[in-house]
Amino acid sequence: MESRQRHDPSKSLVGFLVGAVHYAVPIARIREIANPLDLVALPRAPDAVVGVSDYRGDIVAVVDLRRRFGLPPAALTRKTKWLLVDVIGRTAAIVVDAVTEVFGTGGAELRPAPSLGGGDDTRGIVGATRHAGALVFVLDTSWLAELTESLAQSGAIAPAPQPSVLPESS
């Protein structure tokens, strides 16, 4: 008989590498982890946006975290992945060097990330934790909303769906 794994609510983060640094995002933000697809470059797109891609019928912005963090480009390998994340009603992909694992903080609170001066908002680090002996920086993906909104305004991707408002009944 096949044993089934139960969802472990303590595993709330998806870990990944960008360069030699460990990062994570909350699993609740992740829609899927995928292999990179073909890209279409966009003129005058923000620097971190490497293009858009047709992902399962949706045109998604693709953001390279190496560019976002000012790191040199790296060749795609079989470990390179896209994390498809929910960004206020639309999907965006972030390019990472490798996905490591799904883990939790073991009940510990995130420690505040050190203030590094200019650029803290660019990094989007909301805290840090330790996992498997490594220091892991947890990212808030809300900064993607600003990037995707500018692309939606230019018509490169679809605008975020507007919440439906039900008429009041009399």
Legacy VTK file of the C-alpha trace (Angstrom):
# vtk DataFile Version 3.0
C-alpha trace
ASCII
DATASET POLYDATA
POINTS 170 float
0.000 0.000 0.000
1.305 3.423 -0.989
1.848 5.861 1.878
0.777 9.439 1.314
2.605 12.417 2.721
0.460 14.862 4.629
0.857 18.590 4.251
3.105 19.862 7.020
1.965 23.354 8.069
5.339 23.962 9.682
6.904 23.975 6.208
6.000 27.502 5.237
8.965 28.638 3.116
10.359 27.679 -0.292
14.144 27.958 -0.262
16.336 28.844 -3.226
19.770 30.109 -4.184
20.765 33.251 -6.028
24.522 33.089 -6.367
25.829 31.619 -3.129
23.177 33.249 -0.935
20.181 31.365 0.458
16.758 33.006 0.161
13.167 31.923 0.714
9.648 33.136 -0.003
6.468 32.148 1.808
4.978 29.041 0.247
1.560 30.726 0.232
2.859 33.076 -2.506
4.109 30.264 -4.764
1.783 29.024 -7.476
4.264 26.684 -9.099
7.944 25.923 -9.635
8.802 25.497 -13.308
11.667 25.089 -15.721
12.453 28.257 -17.698
10.447 28.840 -20.877
11.067 30.950 -23.968
11.191 34.675 -23.318
10.191 37.697 -25.343
12.301 40.729 -24.434
10.458 44.004 -23.928
11.868 47.365 -24.942
12.159 49.867 -22.083
11.219 47.280 -19.451
12.632 47.727 -15.941
16.181 46.344 -15.755
15.285 43.324 -13.617
12.528 42.253 -16.050
14.186 39.951 -18.571
10.991 39.646 -20.606
7.599 38.038 -20.678
6.559 34.483 -21.362
3.396 32.633 -22.247
2.828 30.406 -19.244
-0.230 28.193 -19.560
-2.113 30.851 -21.491
-1.128 33.771 -19.248
1.496 36.312 -20.265
3.735 36.637 -17.216
6.538 39.066 -16.421
9.835 37.286 -15.765
12.137 38.921 -13.207
15.745 37.804 -12.835
16.795 38.083 -9.183
20.465 38.205 -10.216
19.752 41.437 -12.086
17.530 42.725 -9.295
20.333 42.196 -6.769
23.084 43.578 -9.038
24.854 40.246 -9.568
26.559 39.239 -12.821
24.500 37.103 -15.203
24.832 33.338 -15.039
24.277 30.738 -17.718
21.058 28.745 -17.459
21.583 25.265 -16.061
19.207 22.421 -15.416
18.977 23.716 -11.830
17.739 27.161 -12.939
14.049 27.484 -12.042
11.201 29.929 -12.216
9.142 30.506 -9.094
5.692 31.535 -10.282
4.319 33.782 -7.597
0.970 35.429 -7.017
1.252 39.205 -7.273
-2.035 40.905 -6.464
-4.203 38.814 -8.765
-1.672 38.130 -11.502
1.268 35.780 -11.840
4.924 36.743 -12.212
7.973 34.517 -12.504
11.189 35.064 -10.610
14.339 33.417 -11.951
16.488 31.679 -9.339
19.703 29.685 -9.678
18.331 26.632 -7.858
15.439 25.648 -5.612
16.681 24.004 -2.435
13.753 22.763 -0.363
10.526 23.540 1.426
11.101 24.186 5.117
9.843 26.085 8.119
11.300 28.229 10.828
10.779 25.557 13.471
8.372 27.840 15.302
10.948 30.598 15.669
10.121 34.134 14.629
11.996 35.651 11.726
14.882 37.772 12.889
15.002 41.284 11.479
17.316 41.697 8.525
20.148 44.165 9.016
19.641 47.573 7.459
22.146 47.926 4.673
21.260 51.468 3.695
20.257 52.379 0.154
18.680 49.530 -1.722
16.916 47.775 1.160
13.627 48.235 -0.696
15.162 46.689 -3.830
16.184 43.556 -1.987
12.786 43.150 -0.308
14.204 41.225 2.642
11.676 40.978 5.482
13.715 38.852 7.831
16.240 36.109 8.279
16.258 32.619 9.721
18.664 29.702 9.911
18.046 26.437 8.135
20.378 23.460 7.731
23.268 25.551 9.014
22.765 28.381 6.511
21.533 31.899 7.023
18.396 32.327 4.878
16.949 35.709 3.887
13.165 35.705 3.539
11.848 37.907 0.740
8.585 39.760 0.489
7.416 39.528 -3.125
5.160 42.586 -2.929
7.817 44.637 -4.772
6.853 42.644 -7.866
3.518 44.466 -7.913
5.244 47.722 -8.838
7.114 46.060 -11.715
4.103 44.186 -13.033
1.855 47.236 -12.774
4.146 49.262 -15.036
4.118 46.403 -17.547
0.322 46.178 -17.370
0.027 49.917 -18.009
2.198 49.553 -21.108
0.002 46.680 -22.348
2.779 44.069 -22.153
0.782 41.944 -19.701
-2.860 41.841 -18.712
-4.026 44.146 -15.931
-4.799 42.596 -12.569
-8.377 41.396 -12.314
-10.625 43.864 -10.568
-12.610 42.508 -7.626
-16.222 42.059 -8.564
-18.685 44.162 -6.652
-22.086 42.696 -6.057
-25.001 45.111 -6.344
-26.690 45.873 -3.075
-30.062 44.210 -2.706
-33.005 46.311 -1.677
LINES 1 171
170 0 1 2 3 4 5 6 7 8 9 10 11 12 13 14 15 16 17 18 19 20 21 22 23 24 25 26 27 28 29 30 31 32 33 34 35 36 37 38 39 40 41 42 43 44 45 46 47 48 49 50 51 52 53 54 55 56 57 58 59 60 61 62 63 64 65 66 67 68 69 70 71 72 73 74 75 76 77 78 79 80 81 82 83 84 85 86 87 88 89 90 91 92 93 94 95 96 97 98 99 100 101 102 103 104 105 106 107 108 109 110 111 112 113 114 115 116 117 118 119 120 121 122 123 124 125 126 127 128 129 130 131 132 133 134 135 136 137 138 139 140 141 142 143 144 145 146 147 148 149 150 151 152 153 154 155 156 157 158 159 160 161 162 163 164 165 166 167 168 169
